[in-house]
Every structure is written in C-alpha cells, then in structure tokens.
Amino acid sequence: MVKALTRAVFFGTFRHAVDEKNRVAIPAIWRAAARRSREFYVLPDPKNCLVVLTASAMEKMLERADDISIGEYGRRDVLRVIASRAHGTPCDSQGRIGLTDQLLRHAGVGKEAVLVGMLTRFEIWSPERWAEVDRNAMQNFSEAAKQVGL
C-alpha cells in the first residue's frame, strides 16, 4: 500500500502546449497533489528553466529570505535577481498558469514546454534544453546519486 503524503509532491515528466496567452496546463495529478493551492510562483533558474513553487513552498523561501542581513551582499544579489523576475500566478479553472514573456524567453520556451517534477516543486523547460539536461543527467546519475545520499 502507498502511504498518503501530507505535503505536495511533484513527480513525472509531462509535455504540454503553451497557448497564445502564455498559459501552460499543470498536470491534473500535480494539481491534486497541491491540494487546493490555487496560487503558484514562477521563478527563473540559472540553468535556463523555470522553477514553480506552491504558495506553501514560497512561504518557506520567504522565511529563509527574512534571515538575510543587509550586509550579506551576495545573498541579497541572488534574492534581487529572483524577486525582480518572479511571477505569481493563479491556477485557473482549467488548471493553467500564466507565464510572462520575460520568463518564457529566459527558459527558451516557445509553443511547447516540458514540465518536470522535482518532488517539492516542478520545473518548466524547453523541449530541446530538457532533452540535453536529461541526457547528461542520466550519464552522470550514479555519481550524482551518491552526492545526494541515494
């Protein structure tokens, strides 16, 4: 029997179209996992993809950001880059979230996107970039698994 989890978990890989209003559908299984979370936060990732957080995951990030002091310039620079490009978006009745032009350009996403589960969040990739990242990850999987304790 599979144990019911008490927090949102995102796993699997899905390919979805990006519509003319820059919206992409969140897979139904992920919407169910997010349990009534109707607000998502989309952040740019340095690997040229987008990271999508639920409201509760964003709250945890904000708590960590509260601890950054005014003199921690490097950490403040990171927050500035993320916050200035981040986008809060509701999930509509059809399960879609909206993406800004700036975020789509950052990720190189056009008419199609690949949504990749990352357990506590998910990522949005262009199909081409995802294919390359996935290929490289599989080649280095054994060593990377050791680094994260698996």
N, C-alpha and C positions, 0 to 999 in steps of 0.2 A: 504494500500500500504506500502511496506517495503522501508524505506529510504536508499538510496545508501550511504555507508560509504566512507570516504575519506582516510582511513588507513586500513592496512591488519588486518583481524580478523580471528582467527582460532577457530572453534568450532566443536564439534562432536568427536567421537572415531572411529578409524579405525584399523583394524588388517591387517598387511602386512608381506610378507615373506622378509627375509634378504637373498640376493643372495650370491653366492660363492665369490664375490668380495666385500662383506660387504656393499652392497648398499641397500637402502630401498626407496621405492617409496613414494613421497609426494602425498597425495590425490589431484586429479585434482581441486577440489573446493578450496583447500588451495593454490595451485599454482596460480589460477586465483585471489584469494584474495591478494596474494603477489605482484601482478601486475608487471610483468617484472623483479622482483627480481630474478636474476639467481645465486646469491651467498647467502649461508646460513652459520651460525656459530653454531657449536655444542659445548655445554659446559657441564661439569659434574655437577650434582646436588647432594647435601648431602643426599638426600632421595633415592639415588641409582637409579636415572633415568638420562636421558639426556635432556637438555633444548636446543631447536633450535630457533635461532633468525634470522630474516631477516637482511639485511645489514643496513637498517634504524634503527632497534631496537638496533643493535650492536653499531651504531654511538652514540645513546643516552647513552648507557652504557659507552662508551669511554669518553663522555663529563663528566659524573659523576666521572669517574676514574681520569680525569685530576685534579679534585679538591682535591684529596687525597695528603696530605703533606708528606714529608719524615719522619716526626716524628710520624705518625699515624700507628704504627706497626701492630696493629690488622687488620686494613683495608687493609694494604699492604699485610699481610699474606693471606687474602681472595683473593685478586687480583692475587697473586702468584699461589695459588692453581688452580684458574680458568684458568688463562692465560697459565700455563705450560701444561695443559691438553686439552685446547680448540683446535678446529679444524675448519678451514674454508674450505668449500666445494662448488663447483659449482653444480647447478642442471642441470643434463644432458638433452638431447632432449627427453628422455623417462620419465622425471620427478623424477629421482632418485638422492639421495645424498649419498656420501660415508661416512662411519664411520670407525674410526681407531679401531684396536684390543683393545687398551687400553680403549677406551670409551665403547666398547661393553662389555668388562669384568666388567667395573665399574657398568654398568646397568644390568648385568646378562642376556644380550640379546643373544640368540642363533639364531636359524633358523627362528624365528618369533618375530615380535615386535608389540606393541600396540602404536599407535600414538594418543595422547590425546590433544585436543585443549585447550588452556589456554588464549583465547581471543587475547592477543598481541604477543603470542609465542605459540609453542607447545612442548610437551614432548614426549620422546620415552621411553617406559617401556618394561620390560619382561612381558609376559602374566601373569605369576604367581605373580609377585610383583604388577602388576596393579590390579589384582583381589583382593588382600588383601587390598591395599590402597583404592580402590573404595568401598569395603565393609565397611571399617572403616569410610570413609568419609560420607557415607550415614547414618550411625548410629549416627554421630555427626553433621549432616547437620544443624539442627535448631540452635544450639549454634554457630556454625561457621558462619552461615549467619548473625547472629546478630553482630558478631565481625567485619565483613566487611561492615556492614551498609545496608544489604539487608533485 
